[in-house]
């Protein structure tokens, strides 16, 4: 038995199981990284790929849910595989009987050699089945719209008191209130996550008070009360390192003040960012071997806390520093210099010679 014959045998065995369990919906042949078309209700082994991220594949020749097979030429293509030409989401709208009929039809065509290197592939779905899918999609969309409208009304009802104070945010509250979402715009950002108990000093802060504190935070434009935006950016992304100058030490309170802070962080896509912050107070214990005037480099945890000096606001600080080392004195880059560097990075990234450049000396 050659390789294609083995794949054909495996495909037919899988199809027989799918037909027997058509009531559980369609199934593909793989799962990985918590996604995929494999249906664990039909093939339990796929559960590992969906829950633990492992790659689970079932040997097969071709898949019935390939767009080219379901809809025929010129829809999709068999050559690129199901991942790039998959219509299993549409197949999920089929009734149990329709699903069973489609699988039986596919098995017959497979055995008859209808997919053996032929350029012309006729639709596996009948016109009636295609219309049924389209109607079910429209109905599902309407149900989803009704559901979203109900959620929107519920959010507006809960946010009523906030809307009275901040009517300009009504649309924002209607979409994000109570959701695990961070909304960002030119004014600032609002973290709508209802699990905010990690905020230091929050105490009995209600959810509405928590949202209002964030609004007040970015509305406060006084330089002496502005929040640490770079720390916030690191909190919602990935902090890398911090460089700072030791400005003050308060041994009585056990605190140390760091200023001229250079912040290096990274976005989830791997793009890095750099910026500066003016000062931050930290616990002295980790810096006992250093004195005023020293410059240090370290990594630390970003945390949120309630700042009450000018009404309740949410700010960001540093704690639990590790890998603290003394470094030579440095100059903090100005905003103009940082902007110039950012523009230079963009220029380098978009350069057609980027792959051949050492990113040290410009080839131009």
Number of C-alpha atoms within 10 A of each C-alpha: 7 7 9 11 11 13 17 18 16 15 21 17 12 19 21 14 12 23 22 11 18 20 15 16 20 27 26 24 20 20 25 20 14 15 15 19 20 24 21 16 15 21 17 10 17 29 19 17 21 22 13 11 15 16 16 19 16 17 15 19 17 18 20 26 25 24 25 25 25 26 20 17 15 11 15 20 18 18 10 10 15 22 11 13 18 23 19 20 11 17 22 16 20 19 16 17 12 18 24 21 16 22 21 16 14 23 17 12 14 18 12 10 10 14 17 10 8 8 8 12 19 15 16 22 20 13 11 10 18 18 12 16 18 14 13 16 14 12 12 13 12 12 12 12 12 12 11 14 14 12 15 17 13 14 19 21 13 15 19 16 12 17 18 11 10 13 13 10 13 17 13 14 23 21 17 19 26 19 14 12 14 12 12 10 7 6 9 13 15 22 20 21 16 16 12 15 11 10 17 15 14 18 9 9 16 12 17 17 15 23 23 18 22 20 19 15 23 21 12 14 11 9 7 7 15 14 21 17 16 19 25 18 18 21 17 13 14 17 23 16 15 20 23 28 25 21 17 15 21 12 11 6 9 12 16 22 18 24 19 20 21 21 21 20 22 16 14 10 7 9 8 13 18 17 18 23 18 12 17 18 16 19 18 17 12 15 17 12 9 16 14 13 13 15 22 21 19 15 19 17 14 19 18 19 16 20 19 12 8 10 11 19 24 25 24 22 19 17 14 13 17 12 11 16 13 15 13 8 12 12 8 19 15 11 11 9 11 16 13 11 14 14 12 11 13 10 12 16 13 9 11 10 11 14 10 8 13 9 12 6 7 10 10 3
